[in-house]
């Protein structure tokens, strides 16, 4: 195989032209690369994001909170174009030193609070509003366990399987086999759990479901990584399929998945923004 022919040098050097279509968005150094302040809207929560699975976790939760009657969860969602390097602007890096979407500025209290990492944002908002998180010790532990499971699993699916299967400039059999196996194992874990429970944390819909759905829903429906749904035989996971259909039918989930995307709303500043789309 071609990857077996590669011998690593004694010292690694960065070549930004050898990493496929997303090479320009990753760098071996941290920190701001340019001066660029972030826009600020009128709402208590300022979200700077992109409609990837990690970004959609947060917009789904915001829309669910609003649908549940938490009117003070209104938010502005600003587009961070990672292909253009917006994540390396000084304003964004001040919110997230890791230069990854999403990042949140919570201005609902006496002093602004920054929150980065999608799982941390979900937990912050769920606790703030007392919603979509079990209140008893057992349920809370189950919810947090599945949330952290998703956070730890996403790199295997996205940066692992998705990258090597769909985006890498060369096809490496070992890498594709390695991450296909792990992605199918993760779906098997979820399928087993959803065979014994309606939702991941139990009988109640929670932030754990939102986090996992953002990734698993796209892959299960064949909407990620070209023909990956067929390649991985997603139809085998019938319990995941039942759960995907149920969550995907929720109006708030549908709205959340239309934020910060080219086919929906590039920016979201009001519930009325969805009226500009053909279907909301």
DRENZAZA-195595 format. One record per residue (C-alpha): y negated, x, z; residue number from 1; residue in three letters. Coordinates in nm, 3 decimals. Layout:
@yy=Y	xx=X	zz=Z	n=NUM	res=ALA $
...
This chain:
@yy=0.000	xx=0.000	zz=0.000	n=1	res=UNK $
@yy=-0.356	xx=0.116	zz=-0.063	n=2	res=UNK $
@yy=-0.450	xx=0.107	zz=0.305	n=3	res=UNK $
@yy=-0.168	xx=0.353	zz=0.384	n=4	res=UNK $
@yy=-0.340	xx=0.610	zz=0.160	n=5	res=UNK $
@yy=-0.652	xx=0.622	zz=0.375	n=6	res=UNK $
@yy=-0.686	xx=0.910	zz=0.619	n=7	res=UNK $
@yy=-0.975	xx=0.865	zz=0.867	n=8	res=UNK $
@yy=-1.220	xx=1.155	zz=0.876	n=9	res=UNK $
@yy=-1.272	xx=1.346	zz=1.198	n=10	res=UNK $
@yy=-1.615	xx=1.184	zz=1.234	n=11	res=UNK $
@yy=-1.693	xx=0.831	zz=1.115	n=12	res=UNK $
@yy=-2.015	xx=0.771	zz=0.921	n=13	res=UNK $
@yy=-2.173	xx=0.440	zz=0.824	n=14	res=UNK $
@yy=-2.169	xx=0.339	zz=0.459	n=15	res=UNK $
@yy=-2.329	xx=-0.004	zz=0.433	n=16	res=UNK $
@yy=-2.217	xx=-0.046	zz=0.072	n=17	res=UNK $
@yy=-1.843	xx=-0.056	zz=0.144	n=18	res=UNK $
@yy=-1.800	xx=-0.366	zz=0.355	n=19	res=UNK $
@yy=-1.788	xx=-0.656	zz=0.111	n=20	res=UNK $
@yy=-2.038	xx=-0.941	zz=0.069	n=21	res=UNK $
@yy=-2.145	xx=-0.943	zz=0.435	n=22	res=UNK $
@yy=-2.190	xx=-0.566	zz=0.472	n=23	res=UNK $
@yy=-2.567	xx=-0.594	zz=0.507	n=24	res=UNK $
@yy=-2.555	xx=-0.815	zz=0.817	n=25	res=UNK $
@yy=-2.373	xx=-0.562	zz=1.036	n=26	res=UNK $
@yy=-2.502	xx=-0.228	zz=1.161	n=27	res=UNK $
@yy=-2.371	xx=0.034	zz=1.402	n=28	res=UNK $
@yy=-2.692	xx=0.028	zz=1.605	n=29	res=UNK $
@yy=-2.861	xx=-0.240	zz=1.816	n=30	res=UNK $
@yy=-3.223	xx=-0.337	zz=1.853	n=31	res=UNK $
@yy=-3.501	xx=-0.479	zz=1.640	n=32	res=UNK $
@yy=-3.531	xx=-0.350	zz=1.287	n=33	res=UNK $
@yy=-3.859	xx=-0.523	zz=1.205	n=34	res=UNK $
@yy=-4.145	xx=-0.704	zz=1.373	n=35	res=UNK $
@yy=-4.104	xx=-1.080	zz=1.339	n=36	res=UNK $
@yy=-4.200	xx=-1.342	zz=1.593	n=37	res=UNK $
@yy=-4.001	xx=-1.663	zz=1.615	n=38	res=UNK $
@yy=-4.153	xx=-2.003	zz=1.547	n=39	res=UNK $
@yy=-4.179	xx=-2.244	zz=1.840	n=40	res=UNK $
@yy=-4.169	xx=-2.622	zz=1.823	n=41	res=UNK $
@yy=-4.265	xx=-2.897	zz=2.065	n=42	res=UNK $
@yy=-3.932	xx=-2.975	zz=2.231	n=43	res=UNK $
@yy=-3.791	xx=-2.836	zz=2.558	n=44	res=UNK $
@yy=-3.514	xx=-2.649	zz=2.376	n=45	res=UNK $
@yy=-3.568	xx=-2.404	zz=2.093	n=46	res=UNK $
@yy=-3.249	xx=-2.314	zz=1.907	n=47	res=UNK $
@yy=-3.241	xx=-2.027	zz=1.658	n=48	res=UNK $
@yy=-2.922	xx=-2.049	zz=1.462	n=49	res=UNK $
@yy=-2.726	xx=-2.099	zz=1.142	n=50	res=UNK $
@yy=-2.469	xx=-2.365	zz=1.054	n=51	res=UNK $
@yy=-2.165	xx=-2.144	zz=1.102	n=52	res=UNK $
@yy=-1.893	xx=-2.256	zz=1.344	n=53	res=UNK $
@yy=-2.064	xx=-2.076	zz=1.632	n=54	res=UNK $
@yy=-2.394	xx=-2.240	zz=1.550	n=55	res=UNK $
@yy=-2.238	xx=-2.583	zz=1.504	n=56	res=UNK $
@yy=-2.088	xx=-2.575	zz=1.852	n=57	res=UNK $
@yy=-2.439	xx=-2.594	zz=1.996	n=58	res=UNK $
@yy=-2.589	xx=-2.847	zz=1.756	n=59	res=UNK $
@yy=-2.288	xx=-3.073	zz=1.811	n=60	res=UNK $
@yy=-2.346	xx=-3.059	zz=2.187	n=61	res=UNK $
@yy=-2.717	xx=-3.132	zz=2.150	n=62	res=UNK $
@yy=-2.644	xx=-3.433	zz=1.930	n=63	res=UNK $
@yy=-2.376	xx=-3.554	zz=2.173	n=64	res=UNK $
@yy=-2.618	xx=-3.523	zz=2.465	n=65	res=UNK $
@yy=-2.882	xx=-3.724	zz=2.281	n=66	res=UNK $
@yy=-2.624	xx=-3.987	zz=2.180	n=67	res=UNK $
@yy=-2.519	xx=-4.014	zz=2.545	n=68	res=UNK $
@yy=-2.874	xx=-4.102	zz=2.644	n=69	res=UNK $
@yy=-3.007	xx=-3.764	zz=2.757	n=70	res=UNK $
@yy=-3.343	xx=-3.799	zz=2.582	n=71	res=UNK $
@yy=-3.473	xx=-3.482	zz=2.746	n=72	res=UNK $
@yy=-3.219	xx=-3.282	zz=2.545	n=73	res=UNK $
@yy=-3.444	xx=-3.296	zz=2.238	n=74	res=UNK $
@yy=-3.444	xx=-2.971	zz=2.048	n=75	res=UNK $
@yy=-3.591	xx=-2.781	zz=1.756	n=76	res=UNK $
@yy=-3.334	xx=-2.598	zz=1.544	n=77	res=UNK $
@yy=-3.479	xx=-2.309	zz=1.347	n=78	res=UNK $
@yy=-3.285	xx=-2.137	zz=1.068	n=79	res=UNK $
@yy=-3.189	xx=-1.773	zz=1.115	n=80	res=UNK $
@yy=-3.091	xx=-1.641	zz=0.773	n=81	res=UNK $
@yy=-2.849	xx=-1.361	zz=0.852	n=82	res=UNK $
@yy=-2.827	xx=-1.255	zz=0.487	n=83	res=UNK $
@yy=-3.201	xx=-1.186	zz=0.499	n=84	res=UNK $
@yy=-3.174	xx=-0.997	zz=0.828	n=85	res=UNK $
@yy=-3.361	xx=-1.251	zz=1.044	n=86	res=UNK $
@yy=-3.131	xx=-1.162	zz=1.333	n=87	res=UNK $
@yy=-3.285	xx=-0.815	zz=1.343	n=88	res=UNK $
@yy=-3.640	xx=-0.940	zz=1.391	n=89	res=UNK $
@yy=-3.811	xx=-0.847	zz=1.716	n=90	res=UNK $
@yy=-3.845	xx=-1.208	zz=1.830	n=91	res=UNK $
@yy=-3.479	xx=-1.286	zz=1.783	n=92	res=UNK $
@yy=-3.360	xx=-0.961	zz=1.941	n=93	res=UNK $
@yy=-3.572	xx=-1.043	zz=2.245	n=94	res=UNK $
@yy=-3.362	xx=-1.360	zz=2.283	n=95	res=UNK $
@yy=-3.030	xx=-1.204	zz=2.189	n=96	res=UNK $
@yy=-2.996	xx=-0.823	zz=2.214	n=97	res=UNK $
@yy=-2.666	xx=-0.860	zz=2.027	n=98	res=UNK $
@yy=-2.841	xx=-0.992	zz=1.711	n=99	res=UNK $
@yy=-2.592	xx=-1.274	zz=1.658	n=100	res=UNK $
@yy=-2.655	xx=-1.646	zz=1.625	n=101	res=UNK $
@yy=-2.700	xx=-1.874	zz=1.809	n=102	res=UNK $
@yy=-2.973	xx=-1.802	zz=2.062	n=103	res=UNK $
@yy=-3.149	xx=-2.057	zz=2.281	n=104	res=UNK $
@yy=-3.482	xx=-2.064	zz=2.459	n=105	res=UNK $
@yy=-3.475	xx=-2.323	zz=2.737	n=106	res=UNK $
@yy=-3.834	xx=-2.423	zz=2.818	n=107	res=UNK $
@yy=-3.743	xx=-2.726	zz=3.026	n=108	res=UNK $
@yy=-3.813	xx=-2.555	zz=3.360	n=109	res=UNK $
@yy=-4.107	xx=-2.374	zz=3.516	n=110	res=UNK $
@yy=-4.019	xx=-2.053	zz=3.332	n=111	res=UNK $
@yy=-3.846	xx=-2.007	zz=2.994	n=112	res=UNK $
@yy=-3.482	xx=-1.901	zz=3.009	n=113	res=UNK $
@yy=-3.303	xx=-1.724	zz=2.727	n=114	res=UNK $
@yy=-2.935	xx=-1.794	zz=2.668	n=115	res=UNK $
@yy=-2.718	xx=-1.620	zz=2.410	n=116	res=UNK $
@yy=-2.351	xx=-1.640	zz=2.312	n=117	res=UNK $
@yy=-2.240	xx=-1.986	zz=2.201	n=118	res=UNK $
@yy=-2.005	xx=-2.038	zz=2.495	n=119	res=UNK $
@yy=-2.277	xx=-1.950	zz=2.743	n=120	res=UNK $
@yy=-2.514	xx=-2.196	zz=2.575	n=121	res=UNK $
@yy=-2.255	xx=-2.475	zz=2.591	n=122	res=UNK $
@yy=-2.190	xx=-2.408	zz=2.959	n=123	res=UNK $
@yy=-2.564	xx=-2.384	zz=3.038	n=124	res=UNK $
@yy=-2.639	xx=-2.720	zz=2.875	n=125	res=UNK $
@yy=-2.331	xx=-2.897	zz=3.014	n=126	res=UNK $
@yy=-2.422	xx=-2.793	zz=3.367	n=127	res=UNK $
@yy=-2.789	xx=-2.871	zz=3.320	n=128	res=UNK $
@yy=-2.721	xx=-3.228	zz=3.208	n=129	res=UNK $
@yy=-2.403	xx=-3.287	zz=3.404	n=130	res=UNK $
@yy=-2.223	xx=-3.392	zz=3.087	n=131	res=UNK $
@yy=-1.911	xx=-3.304	zz=2.887	n=132	res=UNK $
@yy=-1.773	xx=-3.095	zz=3.172	n=133	res=UNK $
@yy=-1.522	xx=-3.225	zz=3.429	n=134	res=UNK $
@yy=-1.663	xx=-3.236	zz=3.780	n=135	res=UNK $
@yy=-1.339	xx=-3.188	zz=3.974	n=136	res=UNK $
@yy=-1.211	xx=-2.837	zz=4.033	n=137	res=UNK $
@yy=-0.891	xx=-2.873	zz=3.831	n=138	res=UNK $
@yy=-1.062	xx=-3.030	zz=3.531	n=139	res=UNK $
@yy=-1.347	xx=-2.779	zz=3.535	n=140	res=UNK $
@yy=-1.103	xx=-2.488	zz=3.544	n=141	res=UNK $
@yy=-0.906	xx=-2.635	zz=3.253	n=142	res=UNK $
@yy=-1.222	xx=-2.690	zz=3.050	n=143	res=UNK $
@yy=-1.352	xx=-2.339	zz=3.112	n=144	res=UNK $
@yy=-1.012	xx=-2.189	zz=3.035	n=145	res=UNK $
@yy=-1.001	xx=-2.352	zz=2.692	n=146	res=UNK $
@yy=-1.365	xx=-2.265	zz=2.625	n=147	res=UNK $
@yy=-1.301	xx=-1.899	zz=2.702	n=148	res=UNK $
@yy=-0.979	xx=-1.914	zz=2.502	n=149	res=UNK $
@yy=-1.184	xx=-2.016	zz=2.202	n=150	res=UNK $
@yy=-1.443	xx=-1.745	zz=2.258	n=151	res=UNK $
@yy=-1.172	xx=-1.483	zz=2.272	n=152	res=UNK $
@yy=-0.984	xx=-1.629	zz=1.976	n=153	res=UNK $
@yy=-1.270	xx=-1.663	zz=1.728	n=154	res=UNK $
@yy=-1.282	xx=-1.292	zz=1.633	n=155	res=UNK $
@yy=-0.915	xx=-1.307	zz=1.536	n=156	res=UNK $
@yy=-0.984	xx=-1.599	zz=1.303	n=157	res=UNK $
@yy=-1.325	xx=-1.511	zz=1.164	n=158	res=UNK $
@yy=-1.367	xx=-1.136	zz=1.172	n=159	res=UNK $
@yy=-0.993	xx=-1.090	zz=1.144	n=160	res=UNK $
@yy=-0.821	xx=-1.341	zz=0.919	n=161	res=UNK $
@yy=-1.129	xx=-1.476	zz=0.742	n=162	res=UNK $
@yy=-1.272	xx=-1.134	zz=0.667	n=163	res=UNK $
@yy=-0.957	xx=-0.970	zz=0.536	n=164	res=UNK $
@yy=-0.829	xx=-1.278	zz=0.352	n=165	res=UNK $
@yy=-1.152	xx=-1.392	zz=0.187	n=166	res=UNK $
@yy=-1.428	xx=-1.132	zz=0.214	n=167	res=UNK $
@yy=-1.294	xx=-0.778	zz=0.230	n=168	res=UNK $
@yy=-1.358	xx=-0.579	zz=-0.090	n=169	res=UNK $
@yy=-0.988	xx=-0.493	zz=-0.113	n=170	res=UNK $
@yy=-0.676	xx=-0.688	zz=-0.012	n=171	res=UNK $
@yy=-0.483	xx=-0.515	zz=0.265	n=172	res=UNK $
@yy=-0.140	xx=-0.667	zz=0.317	n=173	res=UNK $
@yy=-0.101	xx=-0.538	zz=0.672	n=174	res=UNK $
@yy=-0.438	xx=-0.677	zz=0.785	n=175	res=UNK $
@yy=-0.384	xx=-1.016	zz=0.622	n=176	res=UNK $
@yy=-0.033	xx=-1.044	zz=0.769	n=177	res=UNK $
@yy=-0.154	xx=-0.936	zz=1.112	n=178	res=UNK $
@yy=-0.436	xx=-1.188	zz=1.137	n=179	res=UNK $
@yy=-0.250	xx=-1.469	zz=0.959	n=180	res=UNK $
@yy=0.019	xx=-1.441	zz=1.223	n=181	res=UNK $
@yy=-0.236	xx=-1.450	zz=1.503	n=182	res=UNK $
@yy=-0.429	xx=-1.743	zz=1.353	n=183	res=UNK $
@yy=-0.110	xx=-1.946	zz=1.319	n=184	res=UNK $
@yy=-0.014	xx=-1.856	zz=1.674	n=185	res=UNK $
@yy=-0.351	xx=-1.982	zz=1.799	n=186	res=UNK $
@yy=-0.307	xx=-2.309	zz=1.610	n=187	res=UNK $
@yy=0.039	xx=-2.338	zz=1.763	n=188	res=UNK $
@yy=-0.111	xx=-2.295	zz=2.110	n=189	res=UNK $
@yy=-0.361	xx=-2.573	zz=2.042	n=190	res=UNK $
@yy=-0.098	xx=-2.794	zz=1.880	n=191	res=UNK $
@yy=0.128	xx=-2.765	zz=2.185	n=192	res=UNK $
@yy=-0.156	xx=-2.849	zz=2.419	n=193	res=UNK $
@yy=-0.274	xx=-3.145	zz=2.212	n=194	res=UNK $
@yy=0.081	xx=-3.275	zz=2.206	n=195	res=UNK $
@yy=0.060	xx=-3.329	zz=2.582	n=196	res=UNK $
@yy=-0.308	xx=-3.415	zz=2.622	n=197	res=UNK $
@yy=-0.560	xx=-3.621	zz=2.424	n=198	res=UNK $
@yy=-0.822	xx=-3.349	zz=2.455	n=199	res=UNK $
@yy=-0.798	xx=-2.983	zz=2.542	n=200	res=UNK $
@yy=-0.920	xx=-3.020	zz=2.900	n=201	res=UNK $
@yy=-0.739	xx=-3.348	zz=2.965	n=202	res=UNK $
@yy=-0.827	xx=-3.711	zz=2.905	n=203	res=UNK $
@yy=-1.201	xx=-3.652	zz=2.862	n=204	res=UNK $
@yy=-1.384	xx=-3.504	zz=2.564	n=205	res=UNK $
@yy=-1.561	xx=-3.182	zz=2.667	n=206	res=UNK $
@yy=-1.747	xx=-2.874	zz=2.553	n=207	res=UNK $
@yy=-1.408	xx=-2.707	zz=2.509	n=208	res=UNK $
@yy=-1.327	xx=-2.954	zz=2.231	n=209	res=UNK $
@yy=-1.663	xx=-2.897	zz=2.066	n=210	res=UNK $
@yy=-1.618	xx=-2.520	zz=2.070	n=211	res=UNK $
@yy=-1.265	xx=-2.524	zz=1.929	n=212	res=UNK $
@yy=-1.332	xx=-2.803	zz=1.679	n=213	res=UNK $
@yy=-1.616	xx=-2.611	zz=1.517	n=214	res=UNK $
@yy=-1.365	xx=-2.346	zz=1.410	n=215	res=UNK $
@yy=-1.035	xx=-2.533	zz=1.385	n=216	res=UNK $
@yy=-1.176	xx=-2.838	zz=1.207	n=217	res=UNK $
@yy=-1.305	xx=-2.639	zz=0.911	n=218	res=UNK $
@yy=-0.987	xx=-2.437	zz=0.875	n=219	res=UNK $
@yy=-0.756	xx=-2.735	zz=0.921	n=220	res=UNK $
@yy=-0.940	xx=-2.931	zz=0.651	n=221	res=UNK $
@yy=-0.933	xx=-2.640	zz=0.408	n=222	res=UNK $
@yy=-1.310	xx=-2.592	zz=0.418	n=223	res=UNK $
@yy=-1.306	xx=-2.228	zz=0.523	n=224	res=UNK $
@yy=-1.200	xx=-1.907	zz=0.352	n=225	res=UNK $
@yy=-1.119	xx=-2.050	zz=0.010	n=226	res=UNK $
@yy=-0.759	xx=-2.180	zz=0.003	n=227	res=UNK $
@yy=-0.679	xx=-2.068	zz=0.358	n=228	res=UNK $
@yy=-0.571	xx=-2.417	zz=0.465	n=229	res=UNK $
@yy=-0.286	xx=-2.414	zz=0.216	n=230	res=UNK $
@yy=-0.211	xx=-2.046	zz=0.270	n=231	res=UNK $
@yy=-0.165	xx=-2.100	zz=0.644	n=232	res=UNK $
@yy=0.011	xx=-2.437	zz=0.603	n=233	res=UNK $
@yy=-0.228	xx=-2.622	zz=0.829	n=234	res=UNK $
@yy=-0.039	xx=-2.949	zz=0.778	n=235	res=UNK $
@yy=0.228	xx=-2.816	zz=1.017	n=236	res=UNK $
@yy=-0.004	xx=-2.874	zz=1.314	n=237	res=UNK $
@yy=0.008	xx=-3.252	zz=1.339	n=238	res=UNK $
@yy=-0.137	xx=-3.275	zz=1.689	n=239	res=UNK $
@yy=-0.432	xx=-3.064	zz=1.585	n=240	res=UNK $
@yy=-0.471	xx=-3.294	zz=1.285	n=241	res=UNK $
@yy=-0.486	xx=-3.604	zz=1.504	n=242	res=UNK $
@yy=-0.747	xx=-3.438	zz=1.725	n=243	res=UNK $
@yy=-0.951	xx=-3.309	zz=1.428	n=244	res=UNK $
@yy=-0.966	xx=-3.659	zz=1.280	n=245	res=UNK $
@yy=-1.076	xx=-3.815	zz=1.608	n=246	res=UNK $
@yy=-1.350	xx=-3.565	zz=1.682	n=247	res=UNK $
@yy=-1.465	xx=-3.541	zz=1.322	n=248	res=UNK $
@yy=-1.527	xx=-3.916	zz=1.315	n=249	res=UNK $
@yy=-1.783	xx=-3.899	zz=1.598	n=250	res=UNK $
@yy=-2.136	xx=-3.966	zz=1.463	n=251	res=UNK $
@yy=-2.290	xx=-3.695	zz=1.682	n=252	res=UNK $
@yy=-2.040	xx=-3.440	zz=1.551	n=253	res=UNK $
@yy=-2.124	xx=-3.534	zz=1.194	n=254	res=UNK $
@yy=-2.494	xx=-3.489	zz=1.265	n=255	res=UNK $
@yy=-2.442	xx=-3.159	zz=1.445	n=256	res=UNK $
@yy=-2.257	xx=-3.016	zz=1.149	n=257	res=UNK $
@yy=-2.551	xx=-3.093	zz=0.921	n=258	res=UNK $
@yy=-2.802	xx=-2.876	zz=1.106	n=259	res=UNK $
@yy=-2.914	xx=-2.535	zz=0.974	n=260	res=UNK $
@yy=-2.709	xx=-2.566	zz=0.655	n=261	res=UNK $
@yy=-2.810	xx=-2.569	zz=0.289	n=262	res=UNK $
@yy=-2.630	xx=-2.899	zz=0.227	n=263	res=UNK $
@yy=-2.795	xx=-3.070	zz=0.524	n=264	res=UNK $
@yy=-3.104	xx=-2.984	zz=0.728	n=265	res=UNK $
@yy=-3.228	xx=-2.627	zz=0.709	n=266	res=UNK $
@yy=-3.431	xx=-2.709	zz=1.019	n=267	res=UNK $
@yy=-3.407	xx=-2.996	zz=1.265	n=268	res=UNK $
@yy=-3.708	xx=-3.107	zz=1.469	n=269	res=UNK $
@yy=-3.645	xx=-3.478	zz=1.518	n=270	res=UNK $
@yy=-3.367	xx=-3.733	zz=1.498	n=271	res=UNK $
@yy=-3.565	xx=-3.883	zz=1.210	n=272	res=UNK $
@yy=-3.496	xx=-3.570	zz=1.006	n=273	res=UNK $
@yy=-3.147	xx=-3.701	zz=0.939	n=274	res=UNK $
@yy=-3.304	xx=-3.999	zz=0.759	n=275	res=UNK $
@yy=-3.399	xx=-3.763	zz=0.478	n=276	res=UNK $
@yy=-3.030	xx=-3.713	zz=0.400	n=277	res=UNK $
@yy=-2.826	xx=-3.958	zz=0.196	n=278	res=UNK $
@yy=-2.593	xx=-4.017	zz=0.493	n=279	res=UNK $
@yy=-2.656	xx=-3.927	zz=0.855	n=280	res=UNK $
